[in-house]
Structures are given as C-alpha cells and as structure tokens.
Amino acid sequence: FWLEVACRGSARAGSAWRPSAVRPLPTMSPLATIAAAARGSARVACRPLGRSCLPQRAAFSSVGSGSFDGTVETKGELGTADFRLHFKNASGKAISPWHDIQLRTGQDGVLNAIIEIPKMTTAKMEVATKEENNPIAQDIKKGKVRNYHGPIFWNYGLLPQTWEDPNVEDPETGCKGDNDPVDVVEIGSAALPMGTVVPVKPLGVLAMIDEGELDWKIIALSMADPLANELHDLEHLEAKCPEVISGIREWFRWYKTPDGKPLNSFGFEGRCLPRAKANEVISGAYEHWSNLRSGKSNRGKLWTA
C-alpha cells in the first residue's frame, strides 16, 4: 500500500506521479505516517525548493476580460530571508497577488488560487501581508527562515481577495479569524510552482483552530486535473479518494508539534464540510476583504493600498 498522499492524498492506482520513496512505516497506518511526516519523524523524499519550483510567467484571470498573462520576478536567493517573488501585470506594473488578482474567474463555481508552497517541499512560503505589494516570501521565526519538519503533500496557497477578520467571531466555532487570506489546499496530481495562479473548484472545507484562531482550509482541485470532470463536491471526493480529507486533517493537526506547540484542533468535530459551506466561507471572507480594502475595517499593519 503506497502512501499516495504525496500525489493526491489517496491510494488511487495509476496516479500521474508515484513518489517511490514515500511508504507507510512498517508498524504504522497511512494516517499515522502522515502525522509522523508532518512532525518530521518519518523519512519522506522531498523536492528541493529550486528554480523549477518557480514559474517564469503566471496566468491571471479577470472577470469580464477573460484571462491574460502576468509575470513573476524573483529577488534574493531562495532559502534566505531576502527572497521575494513579486507579481506584475501584463503592462509590467507591480501588483499585489492578494489584492489585485481576482478571486472569481468568470466561470461559475471556479475561483483563482495562488500557490505559495508546491507539494512535496518544506519551505514555509507565504504572501507577505504587511509588505508593499505583498510578494511571496519565506516565513521568518526567531530571525531564521522557517521550514516544515516534513514535506506538505499537497499544493498549498491562498484565495485572493479574501480575509479572515480577527475582529469577527464565527458563531459556530466561537473563534475569530487569523488575520490572513483564506488558505487553500489544492489536491491535484501535478506539483504546481510557487506563484502559479490556478483556477480551482472548491470541494469542501475544514475549520482548523490554531491557538484559538479560526483558520479555514478550503479543499480544492485544479480545473486542469484529470479528475476535475469527476469530482464536484465533498461526496464525490470521499467516494473516489477516501483518504484525502483524513490525510489533510492529520497533517495540519500535527505539523507544529515539533516546535513544542499543541496539536491543532478542528471545529465541527473534525468533519470536513461540503462545497456549499466552503462557498459560504469564501463569500464571507470576500466581504471581509472588501471592508478591509475600502477602509471600513481596521487594517492594522496589513498592506492594502
């Protein structure tokens, strides 16, 4: 039994990419192996974060005008605190991937996602929400660049034009937002380069609670994935790839524990909620972002201009 979460979180035969170095440990279940990999106690082959993880051009979508080409530009060396991945529009003007890339693609039910962390890598990359134009940078902790203790098995990023408002309490979980864009876990078979803007369909959502803050995880699939015509909602995902959700949940539950942090918890008794709830979460986060951008909400140190 191959641990194919490295491909899409499932044990589906004939996947497009089989990482031969990723197997369950002999005495552990596949889910236990995911948890062990997240906390760095299982040996898993990783992809080095090199130039192949960076796109030379990025495809952007715009409601009303279809798609157009933008570019990305790197500054500084990968793996250092100086590295930045900047975005420009077709005219060469610097833009913010968070604020200037459209959330909606113009296709019903399809949204843009921006990949910060390619699958099977460990560098903790993120849009720098407090820097001008919000480039992608490596997270810094105690003066050093931050890395996961084990690779993440899915493409990870954000939904542009969304914001989890830290001043608004979610009535169902009793938690406030984490002050970041909404996270997206893209479960497709392809490893997507950092900075890729990819049209995705949301399939479900997990309500992760990280040190008391609500940190929604949208589970989504690239429209270019071979299974895009088969998976339309959580029920299809669970029927076709039943290990995906459990794998994602356990990875995010355990990944901070090597740093002495407690296990992350999940609202709704850990259940993944269906596409309708995911869309509800996204719509609310878009409204919060609109209030942030217009000045109705206090931006604090966030860069929004």
Secondary structure as a PSIPRED ss2 file (coil, helix, strand):
# PSIPRED VFORMAT (PSIPRED V4.0)

   1 F C   1.000  0.000  0.000
   2 W C   1.000  0.000  0.000
   3 L C   1.000  0.000  0.000
   4 E H   0.000  1.000  0.000
   5 V H   0.000  1.000  0.000
   6 A H   0.000  1.000  0.000
   7 C C   1.000  0.000  0.000
   8 R C   1.000  0.000  0.000
   9 G C   1.000  0.000  0.000
  10 S C   1.000  0.000  0.000
  11 A C   1.000  0.000  0.000
  12 R C   1.000  0.000  0.000
  13 A C   1.000  0.000  0.000
  14 G C   1.000  0.000  0.000
  15 S C   1.000  0.000  0.000
  16 A C   1.000  0.000  0.000
  17 W C   1.000  0.000  0.000
  18 R C   1.000  0.000  0.000
  19 P C   1.000  0.000  0.000
  20 S C   1.000  0.000  0.000
  21 A C   1.000  0.000  0.000
  22 V C   1.000  0.000  0.000
  23 R C   1.000  0.000  0.000
  24 P C   1.000  0.000  0.000
  25 L C   1.000  0.000  0.000
  26 P C   1.000  0.000  0.000
  27 T C   1.000  0.000  0.000
  28 M C   1.000  0.000  0.000
  29 S C   1.000  0.000  0.000
  30 P H   0.000  1.000  0.000
  31 L H   0.000  1.000  0.000
  32 A H   0.000  1.000  0.000
  33 T H   0.000  1.000  0.000
  34 I H   0.000  1.000  0.000
  35 A H   0.000  1.000  0.000
  36 A H   0.000  1.000  0.000
  37 A H   0.000  1.000  0.000
  38 A H   0.000  1.000  0.000
  39 R C   1.000  0.000  0.000
  40 G C   1.000  0.000  0.000
  41 S C   1.000  0.000  0.000
  42 A C   1.000  0.000  0.000
  43 R C   1.000  0.000  0.000
  44 V C   1.000  0.000  0.000
  45 A C   1.000  0.000  0.000
  46 C C   1.000  0.000  0.000
  47 R C   1.000  0.000  0.000
  48 P C   1.000  0.000  0.000
  49 L C   1.000  0.000  0.000
  50 G C   1.000  0.000  0.000
  51 R H   0.000  1.000  0.000
  52 S H   0.000  1.000  0.000
  53 C H   0.000  1.000  0.000
  54 L C   1.000  0.000  0.000
  55 P C   1.000  0.000  0.000
  56 Q C   1.000  0.000  0.000
  57 R E   0.000  0.000  1.000
  58 A E   0.000  0.000  1.000
  59 A E   0.000  0.000  1.000
  60 F E   0.000  0.000  1.000
  61 S E   0.000  0.000  1.000
  62 S E   0.000  0.000  1.000
  63 V C   1.000  0.000  0.000
  64 G C   1.000  0.000  0.000
  65 S C   1.000  0.000  0.000
  66 G E   0.000  0.000  1.000
  67 S E   0.000  0.000  1.000
  68 F E   0.000  0.000  1.000
  69 D E   0.000  0.000  1.000
  70 G E   0.000  0.000  1.000
  71 T E   0.000  0.000  1.000
  72 V E   0.000  0.000  1.000
  73 E E   0.000  0.000  1.000
  74 T E   0.000  0.000  1.000
  75 K E   0.000  0.000  1.000
  76 G C   1.000  0.000  0.000
  77 E C   1.000  0.000  0.000
  78 L C   1.000  0.000  0.000
  79 G C   1.000  0.000  0.000
  80 T C   1.000  0.000  0.000
  81 A C   1.000  0.000  0.000
  82 D C   1.000  0.000  0.000
  83 F C   1.000  0.000  0.000
  84 R E   0.000  0.000  1.000
  85 L E   0.000  0.000  1.000
  86 H E   0.000  0.000  1.000
  87 F E   0.000  0.000  1.000
  88 K E   0.000  0.000  1.000
  89 N C   1.000  0.000  0.000
  90 A C   1.000  0.000  0.000
  91 S C   1.000  0.000  0.000
  92 G C   1.000  0.000  0.000
  93 K C   1.000  0.000  0.000
  94 A E   0.000  0.000  1.000
  95 I E   0.000  0.000  1.000
  96 S C   1.000  0.000  0.000
  97 P C   1.000  0.000  0.000
  98 W C   1.000  0.000  0.000
  99 H C   1.000  0.000  0.000
 100 D C   1.000  0.000  0.000
 101 I C   1.000  0.000  0.000
 102 Q C   1.000  0.000  0.000
 103 L C   1.000  0.000  0.000
 104 R E   0.000  0.000  1.000
 105 T C   1.000  0.000  0.000
 106 G C   1.000  0.000  0.000
 107 Q C   1.000  0.000  0.000
 108 D C   1.000  0.000  0.000
 109 G C   1.000  0.000  0.000
 110 V C   1.000  0.000  0.000
 111 L E   0.000  0.000  1.000
 112 N E   0.000  0.000  1.000
 113 A E   0.000  0.000  1.000
 114 I E   0.000  0.000  1.000
 115 I E   0.000  0.000  1.000
 116 E E   0.000  0.000  1.000
 117 I E   0.000  0.000  1.000
 118 P C   1.000  0.000  0.000
 119 K C   1.000  0.000  0.000
 120 M C   1.000  0.000  0.000
 121 T C   1.000  0.000  0.000
 122 T C   1.000  0.000  0.000
 123 A E   0.000  0.000  1.000
 124 K C   1.000  0.000  0.000
 125 M E   0.000  0.000  1.000
 126 E E   0.000  0.000  1.000
 127 V E   0.000  0.000  1.000
 128 A C   1.000  0.000  0.000
 129 T C   1.000  0.000  0.000
 130 K C   1.000  0.000  0.000
 131 E C   1.000  0.000  0.000
 132 E C   1.000  0.000  0.000
 133 N C   1.000  0.000  0.000
 134 N C   1.000  0.000  0.000
 135 P C   1.000  0.000  0.000
 136 I E   0.000  0.000  1.000
 137 A E   0.000  0.000  1.000
 138 Q E   0.000  0.000  1.000
 139 D C   1.000  0.000  0.000
 140 I E   0.000  0.000  1.000
 141 K E   0.000  0.000  1.000
 142 K C   1.000  0.000  0.000
 143 G C   1.000  0.000  0.000
 144 K E   0.000  0.000  1.000
 145 V E   0.000  0.000  1.000
 146 R C   1.000  0.000  0.000
 147 N E   0.000  0.000  1.000
 148 Y C   1.000  0.000  0.000
 149 H C   1.000  0.000  0.000
 150 G C   1.000  0.000  0.000
 151 P C   1.000  0.000  0.000
 152 I C   1.000  0.000  0.000
 153 F C   1.000  0.000  0.000
 154 W C   1.000  0.000  0.000
 155 N E   0.000  0.000  1.000
 156 Y E   0.000  0.000  1.000
 157 G E   0.000  0.000  1.000
 158 L E   0.000  0.000  1.000
 159 L C   1.000  0.000  0.000
 160 P C   1.000  0.000  0.000
 161 Q C   1.000  0.000  0.000
 162 T C   1.000  0.000  0.000
 163 W C   1.000  0.000  0.000
 164 E C   1.000  0.000  0.000
 165 D C   1.000  0.000  0.000
 166 P C   1.000  0.000  0.000
 167 N C   1.000  0.000  0.000
 168 V C   1.000  0.000  0.000
 169 E E   0.000  0.000  1.000
 170 D C   1.000  0.000  0.000
 171 P C   1.000  0.000  0.000
 172 E C   1.000  0.000  0.000
 173 T C   1.000  0.000  0.000
 174 G C   1.000  0.000  0.000
 175 C C   1.000  0.000  0.000
 176 K E   0.000  0.000  1.000
 177 G E   0.000  0.000  1.000
 178 D C   1.000  0.000  0.000
 179 N C   1.000  0.000  0.000
 180 D C   1.000  0.000  0.000
 181 P C   1.000  0.000  0.000
 182 V C   1.000  0.000  0.000
 183 D E   0.000  0.000  1.000
 184 V E   0.000  0.000  1.000
 185 V E   0.000  0.000  1.000
 186 E E   0.000  0.000  1.000
 187 I C   1.000  0.000  0.000
 188 G C   1.000  0.000  0.000
 189 S C   1.000  0.000  0.000
 190 A C   1.000  0.000  0.000
 191 A C   1.000  0.000  0.000
 192 L C   1.000  0.000  0.000
 193 P C   1.000  0.000  0.000
 194 M C   1.000  0.000  0.000
 195 G C   1.000  0.000  0.000
 196 T C   1.000  0.000  0.000
 197 V E   0.000  0.000  1.000
 198 V E   0.000  0.000  1.000
 199 P E   0.000  0.000  1.000
 200 V E   0.000  0.000  1.000
 201 K E   0.000  0.000  1.000
 202 P E   0.000  0.000  1.000
 203 L E   0.000  0.000  1.000
 204 G E   0.000  0.000  1.000
 205 V E   0.000  0.000  1.000
 206 L E   0.000  0.000  1.000
 207 A E   0.000  0.000  1.000
 208 M E   0.000  0.000  1.000
 209 I E   0.000  0.000  1.000
 210 D E   0.000  0.000  1.000
 211 E C   1.000  0.000  0.000
 212 G C   1.000  0.000  0.000
 213 E E   0.000  0.000  1.000
 214 L E   0.000  0.000  1.000
 215 D E   0.000  0.000  1.000
 216 W E   0.000  0.000  1.000
 217 K E   0.000  0.000  1.000
 218 I E   0.000  0.000  1.000
 219 I E   0.000  0.000  1.000
 220 A E   0.000  0.000  1.000
 221 L E   0.000  0.000  1.000
 222 S E   0.000  0.000  1.000
 223 M C   1.000  0.000  0.000
 224 A C   1.000  0.000  0.000
 225 D C   1.000  0.000  0.000
 226 P C   1.000  0.000  0.000
 227 L C   1.000  0.000  0.000
 228 A C   1.000  0.000  0.000
 229 N C   1.000  0.000  0.000
 230 E C   1.000  0.000  0.000
 231 L C   1.000  0.000  0.000
 232 H C   1.000  0.000  0.000
 233 D C   1.000  0.000  0.000
 234 L H   0.000  1.000  0.000
 235 E H   0.000  1.000  0.000
 236 H H   0.000  1.000  0.000
 237 L H   0.000  1.000  0.000
 238 E H   0.000  1.000  0.000
 239 A H   0.000  1.000  0.000
 240 K H   0.000  1.000  0.000
 241 C C   1.000  0.000  0.000
 242 P C   1.000  0.000  0.000
 243 E C   1.000  0.000  0.000
 244 V H   0.000  1.000  0.000
 245 I H   0.000  1.000  0.000
 246 S H   0.000  1.000  0.000
 247 G H   0.000  1.000  0.000
 248 I H   0.000  1.000  0.000
 249 R H   0.000  1.000  0.000
 250 E H   0.000  1.000  0.000
 251 W H   0.000  1.000  0.000
 252 F H   0.000  1.000  0.000
 253 R H   0.000  1.000  0.000
 254 W H   0.000  1.000  0.000
 255 Y C   1.000  0.000  0.000
 256 K C   1.000  0.000  0.000
 257 T H   0.000  1.000  0.000
 258 P H   0.000  1.000  0.000
 259 D H   0.000  1.000  0.000
 260 G C   1.000  0.000  0.000
 261 K C   1.000  0.000  0.000
 262 P C   1.000  0.000  0.000
 263 L C   1.000  0.000  0.000
 264 N C   1.000  0.000  0.000
 265 S E   0.000  0.000  1.000
 266 F E   0.000  0.000  1.000
 267 G C   1.000  0.000  0.000
 268 F H   0.000  1.000  0.000
 269 E H   0.000  1.000  0.000
 270 G H   0.000  1.000  0.000
 271 R C   1.000  0.000  0.000
 272 C C   1.000  0.000  0.000
 273 L E   0.000  0.000  1.000
 274 P E   0.000  0.000  1.000
 275 R H   0.000  1.000  0.000
 276 A H   0.000  1.000  0.000
 277 K H   0.000  1.000  0.000
 278 A H   0.000  1.000  0.000
 279 N H   0.000  1.000  0.000
 280 E H   0.000  1.000  0.000
 281 V H   0.000  1.000  0.000
 282 I H   0.000  1.000  0.000
 283 S H   0.000  1.000  0.000
 284 G H   0.000  1.000  0.000
 285 A H   0.000  1.000  0.000
 286 Y H   0.000  1.000  0.000
 287 E H   0.000  1.000  0.000
 288 H H   0.000  1.000  0.000
 289 W H   0.000  1.000  0.000
 290 S H   0.000  1.000  0.000
 291 N H   0.000  1.000  0.000
 292 L H   0.000  1.000  0.000
 293 R H   0.000  1.000  0.000
 294 S H   0.000  1.000  0.000
 295 G C   1.000  0.000  0.000
 296 K C   1.000  0.000  0.000
 297 S C   1.000  0.000  0.000
 298 N C   1.000  0.000  0.000
 299 R C   1.000  0.000  0.000
 300 G C   1.000  0.000  0.000
 301 K C   1.000  0.000  0.000
 302 L C   1.000  0.000  0.000
 303 W C   1.000  0.000  0.000
 304 T C   1.000  0.000  0.000
 305 A C   1.000  0.000  0.000
